[in-house]
Amino acid sequence: MTISVAVAGASGYVGGEVLRVFAAHPDVRIGALTANTSVGDSLGLHQPHLRQFADRTIVATTPENLAGHDVVVLALPHGASGEIAATLPDDTLVLDCGADHRLESAEAWGEYYPGKHAGSWPYGLPELITGQGSHQREALKGARRVAIPGCNVTAVVLGIQPGIATGLVDATDIVAVLANGYSGAGRALKPHLLASEGLGAAAAYAVGGIHRHIPEILQDLAAAGAKGARVSFTPVLVPMSRGILATVTAPLKPGATGADVRAAWEEAYAKEPFVHVLPEGQWPSTASTVGANTALIGVGVDEKAGKVITVTAIDNLVKGTAGAALQCLNLALGFPEATGLITEGVAP
């Protein structure tokens, strides 16, 4: 069967990556391409690398232009998805790549985001551990509304959740430091995102517990079994266009060994097509994940400090967003989960 997909926000980084990734699915046909300020432009003016869509005209993001599609992908700024999603038919699969429907708690939303909480949808991280032997993918089968996770959240949670689920780490003292590519900040023109400011520099931001992904991380860790989790989260912009390298540390529970840790991580991801634990002593690079729907994880133990250390690399625009959205489409509509997705990166 052929699935028609409309993409709202097609001129942005996420929208462009959704088009690139979804176009590889053998049963997907790309329908309406919508945006706001670029209405009337050809897509090629904004996404010149997408040659098969270059001559397509961008139309306004309205319920009328999104109607009549099997799937609508919302690649819109935070706070913009709720209103448009409410106008779409119940039988349309809506994939929200923004934050509007990720958080279950209206109180947490109000603390970190402006505007009214739009409610929560089934959460789109298939590999999220939700109980003994169970994963979030089960909740996505047949869903018609899916909230795609934040890219930083995906990297942090995939890196540390095996230790949470097995009780090998202390969830009350998790420290996450992330090196982030600039595309994670979106395409809007801002002075600190200019090449003259960013090239040759690394700059921390949203320091001190104020980053919007923190409540989402805590929500996921609670699902994996954490009680009273606390996360110190510090993102750092580094001069690369895409990618996240997340270093996450947590205290190792007394009596646990490095062998216990490696066994837990390898067992957690042994059957996952897109999450790969690297051999002992090997650590990932963001370069190995460019263009791929892959999370590469290195894990080890600092015995002197008594800490578990995980380093996770993803492409923020693929496994962090567009690839995750296609995984969710596959699960929701009954396709094999890996359909149209690749694990091979681009190198050098």
C-alpha positions as CSV (number, residue, x, y, z in Angstrom):
1,M,0.0,0.0,0.0
2,T,1.1,3.6,-0.6
3,I,1.0,6.0,2.3
4,S,0.6,9.8,1.6
5,V,2.7,12.0,3.9
6,A,2.4,15.8,4.3
7,V,5.2,17.6,6.0
8,A,4.5,20.9,7.9
9,G,7.7,23.0,8.3
10,A,9.3,21.6,5.2
11,S,11.7,24.5,4.7
12,G,13.5,23.9,8.1
13,Y,16.3,21.5,9.1
14,V,13.9,18.9,10.6
15,G,11.4,19.2,7.8
16,G,14.2,18.7,5.2
17,E,15.5,15.7,7.0
18,V,12.1,14.2,7.3
19,L,11.7,14.5,3.5
20,R,15.2,12.9,2.9
21,V,14.6,10.0,5.3
22,F,10.9,9.3,4.4
23,A,11.7,9.4,0.7
24,A,13.7,6.2,1.1
25,H,10.6,4.3,2.4
26,P,9.2,2.1,-0.4
27,D,5.6,2.7,0.5
28,V,5.7,6.5,1.2
29,R,4.5,9.2,-1.2
30,I,5.3,12.7,-0.2
31,G,2.3,15.0,-0.5
32,A,1.8,18.6,0.6
33,L,4.9,20.6,1.7
34,T,3.9,23.5,4.0
35,A,5.6,26.2,5.9
36,N,5.0,29.8,7.0
37,T,7.3,32.5,5.8
38,S,8.5,30.6,2.7
39,V,5.0,30.1,1.2
40,G,5.1,30.3,-2.6
41,D,8.8,29.4,-2.8
42,S,10.1,26.3,-4.5
43,L,11.4,23.8,-2.0
44,G,14.8,23.9,-3.9
45,L,15.4,27.4,-2.6
46,H,15.5,26.1,0.9
47,Q,16.5,22.4,0.5
48,P,18.6,22.3,-2.6
49,H,20.0,18.9,-1.7
50,L,16.6,17.3,-2.1
51,R,16.6,17.1,-5.9
52,Q,13.4,15.1,-6.3
53,F,11.4,17.7,-4.5
54,A,13.2,20.8,-5.7
55,D,10.5,22.0,-8.0
56,R,7.7,21.5,-5.5
57,T,5.9,24.7,-4.3
58,I,5.6,25.3,-0.5
59,V,2.1,26.1,0.6
60,A,0.7,27.5,3.8
61,T,0.4,25.3,6.9
62,T,-3.3,25.1,7.1
63,P,-5.8,22.3,8.0
64,E,-7.0,22.4,4.4
65,N,-3.5,21.8,3.0
66,L,-2.7,19.0,5.4
67,A,-6.1,17.3,5.0
68,G,-6.5,14.2,2.9
69,H,-3.1,12.6,3.9
70,D,-2.6,9.3,5.7
71,V,0.3,10.8,7.7
72,V,1.1,14.4,8.8
73,V,4.5,15.2,10.1
74,L,4.7,18.4,12.2
75,A,8.2,19.8,12.0
76,L,7.2,23.1,13.7
77,P,8.5,25.3,16.5
78,H,7.7,24.3,20.0
79,G,4.2,25.6,20.9
80,A,3.0,25.6,17.3
81,S,1.9,22.0,16.9
82,G,-1.0,21.7,19.4
83,E,-3.4,24.1,17.6
84,I,-2.9,22.6,14.1
85,A,-2.9,19.0,15.4
86,A,-6.3,19.6,17.0
87,T,-7.8,20.2,13.5
88,L,-6.6,17.0,11.9
89,P,-8.9,13.9,11.7
90,D,-8.6,11.2,14.3
91,D,-7.7,8.6,11.8
92,T,-4.7,10.5,10.4
93,L,-1.4,9.5,11.9
94,V,0.2,12.7,13.2
95,L,3.9,12.7,14.1
96,D,4.9,15.7,16.2
97,C,8.6,16.4,16.0
98,G,8.2,19.4,18.4
99,A,7.8,19.3,22.2
100,D,4.1,20.1,22.4
101,H,2.9,16.5,23.2
102,R,5.9,14.9,24.9
103,L,5.4,15.7,28.5
104,E,2.7,14.0,30.6
105,S,2.8,16.6,33.3
106,A,1.2,20.0,32.6
107,E,3.1,21.4,35.6
108,A,6.4,20.3,34.0
109,W,5.4,21.9,30.7
110,G,4.5,25.2,32.5
111,E,7.9,25.3,34.2
112,Y,9.9,24.9,31.0
113,Y,7.7,26.1,28.1
114,P,5.5,29.1,27.5
115,G,1.8,28.7,26.6
116,K,-0.8,26.1,27.5
117,H,0.0,22.4,27.8
118,A,-1.4,20.7,24.7
119,G,-1.7,17.3,26.4
120,S,0.4,14.1,26.0
121,W,0.5,11.6,23.2
122,P,2.1,8.2,22.9
123,Y,5.8,8.7,23.3
124,G,7.9,7.9,20.2
125,L,11.1,6.3,21.5
126,P,10.5,2.6,20.6
127,E,13.6,1.4,22.5
128,L,12.6,3.0,25.8
129,I,12.5,0.4,28.5
130,T,9.1,0.5,30.2
131,G,9.2,-2.6,32.4
132,Q,10.7,-6.1,32.7
133,G,11.0,-7.2,29.2
134,S,8.8,-4.5,27.8
135,H,9.5,-1.5,25.6
136,Q,7.7,1.6,24.4
137,R,7.3,0.2,20.9
138,E,4.3,-1.8,22.1
139,A,2.4,1.5,22.8
140,L,3.1,2.7,19.3
141,K,1.5,-0.1,17.4
142,G,-1.7,1.2,15.9
143,A,-1.2,4.7,17.4
144,R,-2.6,7.7,15.5
145,R,-0.8,10.4,17.5
146,V,2.9,10.2,18.4
147,A,5.2,12.6,20.1
148,I,8.7,12.3,18.7
149,P,11.4,12.7,21.5
150,G,13.9,15.5,21.9
151,C,17.2,14.6,20.3
152,N,19.2,15.3,23.5
153,V,16.8,13.1,25.4
154,T,17.3,10.2,23.0
155,A,21.0,10.3,23.5
156,V,21.0,10.6,27.3
157,V,18.2,8.0,27.9
158,L,19.6,5.4,25.5
159,G,23.0,5.8,27.1
160,I,22.0,5.3,30.7
161,Q,18.7,3.4,30.8
162,P,20.1,-0.2,31.0
163,G,21.7,0.8,34.3
164,I,18.5,2.2,35.6
165,A,16.4,-0.8,34.6
166,T,18.8,-3.3,36.2
167,G,19.4,-1.2,39.3
168,L,23.2,-1.0,38.6
169,V,23.4,2.8,38.9
170,D,22.2,5.4,41.4
171,A,19.6,7.4,39.5
172,T,19.8,10.3,42.0
173,D,23.2,11.5,40.8
174,I,23.2,11.4,37.0
175,V,25.5,13.9,35.2
176,A,25.1,14.4,31.5
177,V,27.4,16.6,29.3
178,L,26.6,16.8,25.6
179,A,28.5,18.1,22.6
180,N,25.9,19.3,20.2
181,G,26.0,20.3,16.5
182,Y,24.5,23.6,15.5
183,S,21.5,22.2,13.5
184,G,19.9,21.3,16.8
185,A,19.2,24.9,17.3
186,G,17.1,25.1,14.2
187,R,17.4,27.3,11.1
188,A,16.3,30.7,12.6
189,L,19.0,33.4,12.2
190,K,20.5,34.3,15.6
191,P,23.8,36.1,16.3
192,H,25.3,33.3,18.4
193,L,24.6,30.8,15.7
194,L,26.6,32.6,13.0
195,A,29.7,30.9,11.6
196,S,31.8,33.9,12.8
197,E,30.7,33.2,16.4
198,G,30.7,29.4,16.3
199,L,33.7,28.3,14.3
200,G,36.6,27.5,16.5
201,A,34.6,27.8,19.6
202,A,32.8,25.5,22.1
203,A,30.0,27.2,24.1
204,A,27.9,25.8,26.9
205,Y,24.2,26.9,27.1
206,A,21.1,26.4,29.2
207,V,23.3,25.7,32.2
208,G,22.0,25.1,35.7
209,G,18.9,22.9,35.2
210,I,17.0,25.2,32.8
211,H,17.2,23.2,29.6
212,R,13.8,22.1,28.3
213,H,14.8,18.5,27.8
214,I,15.3,17.9,31.5
215,P,11.7,17.0,32.4
216,E,11.5,14.7,29.4
217,I,14.7,12.9,30.5
218,L,13.3,12.5,34.0
219,Q,10.0,11.2,32.6
220,D,11.8,8.6,30.5
221,L,14.0,7.5,33.4
222,A,11.0,7.1,35.6
223,A,9.4,4.8,32.9
224,A,12.7,2.8,33.0
225,G,12.4,2.3,36.7
226,A,14.2,5.2,38.3
227,K,12.9,6.5,41.6
228,G,13.7,10.1,42.6
229,A,16.0,10.6,39.6
230,R,18.1,13.7,39.4
231,V,20.0,14.8,36.3
232,S,22.6,17.5,36.0
233,F,22.4,18.3,32.3
234,T,24.8,20.6,30.4
235,P,24.7,20.9,26.6
236,V,27.7,22.5,24.7
237,L,27.6,23.8,21.2
238,V,30.6,22.6,19.2
239,P,31.5,23.6,15.6
240,M,29.8,20.7,13.7
241,S,26.6,20.9,11.7
242,R,25.0,17.8,13.1
243,G,25.5,15.2,15.8
244,I,25.3,14.7,19.5
245,L,28.0,13.1,21.7
246,A,26.4,12.5,25.2
247,T,28.7,11.6,28.1
248,V,26.6,10.4,31.0
249,T,28.0,9.3,34.3
250,A,26.2,7.8,37.4
251,P,27.4,6.1,40.6
252,L,27.8,2.4,40.4
253,K,25.8,0.5,43.0
254,P,28.0,-1.1,45.7
255,G,29.1,-4.6,44.8
256,A,28.5,-4.3,41.1
257,T,31.4,-4.9,38.7
258,G,32.4,-3.8,35.2
259,A,31.4,-7.2,33.9
260,D,27.9,-6.7,35.3
261,V,27.7,-3.3,33.6
262,R,28.8,-4.6,30.2
263,A,26.4,-7.6,30.4
264,A,23.5,-5.3,31.2
265,W,24.1,-2.9,28.3
266,E,24.7,-5.7,25.8
267,E,21.6,-7.6,26.9
268,A,19.4,-4.5,26.8
269,Y,20.3,-3.8,23.2
270,A,21.1,-7.2,21.8
271,K,17.9,-7.3,19.6
272,E,17.7,-3.6,18.8
273,P,18.4,-2.8,15.1
274,F,19.4,0.8,15.7
275,V,21.2,0.8,19.0
276,H,24.6,-0.7,19.1
277,V,26.9,-1.3,22.1
278,L,30.5,-1.0,21.0
279,P,33.2,-3.5,22.0
280,E,34.9,-2.9,25.4
281,G,37.4,-0.1,25.2
282,Q,35.9,1.4,22.0
283,W,34.2,4.8,22.1
284,P,31.9,6.3,19.5
285,S,32.3,9.3,17.3
286,T,29.5,11.5,15.9
287,A,31.1,11.1,12.5
288,S,30.2,7.4,12.5
289,T,26.5,8.2,12.7
290,V,26.1,11.0,10.2
291,G,23.0,10.3,8.0
292,A,22.2,7.1,9.8
293,N,19.4,6.1,12.2
294,T,22.0,4.7,14.6
295,A,22.9,5.2,18.2
296,L,26.4,4.0,19.0
297,I,27.1,3.5,22.7
298,G,30.4,3.0,24.6
299,V,30.2,1.9,28.2
300,G,32.8,1.4,30.9
301,V,33.4,1.8,34.7
302,D,35.7,4.2,36.4
303,E,36.6,2.0,39.3
304,K,38.5,4.7,41.2
305,A,35.6,7.1,41.1
306,G,33.0,4.4,41.4
307,K,31.1,5.6,38.3
308,V,29.6,4.1,35.2
309,I,30.5,6.1,32.1
310,T,28.5,5.9,28.9
311,V,29.2,7.8,25.7
312,T,26.5,7.9,23.1
313,A,26.7,9.2,19.6
314,I,23.7,10.0,17.3
315,D,22.8,12.2,14.4
316,N,20.4,14.6,16.0
317,L,18.5,15.0,12.7
318,V,18.1,11.3,12.0
319,K,18.0,9.0,15.1
320,G,17.3,12.2,17.1
321,T,14.3,13.2,15.0
322,A,13.4,12.2,11.4
323,G,14.6,8.6,11.7
324,A,12.7,8.2,15.0
325,A,9.6,9.5,13.3
326,L,9.9,7.0,10.5
327,Q,10.4,4.2,13.0
328,C,7.2,5.3,14.7
329,L,5.3,5.5,11.4
330,N,6.4,1.9,10.7
331,L,5.2,0.7,14.1
332,A,1.9,2.6,13.9
333,L,1.0,1.5,10.5
334,G,2.2,-2.1,10.7
335,F,5.3,-2.0,8.6
336,P,8.5,-3.8,9.8
337,E,10.1,-1.3,12.1
338,A,13.3,-0.9,10.1
339,T,11.7,-0.3,6.7
340,G,13.3,2.5,4.8
341,L,16.0,3.2,7.5
342,I,19.7,2.7,7.3
343,T,22.4,2.1,9.9
344,E,25.4,2.9,7.7
345,G,26.8,6.4,8.3
346,V,28.8,8.7,5.9
347,A,32.6,8.7,6.2
348,P,35.0,10.4,6.1
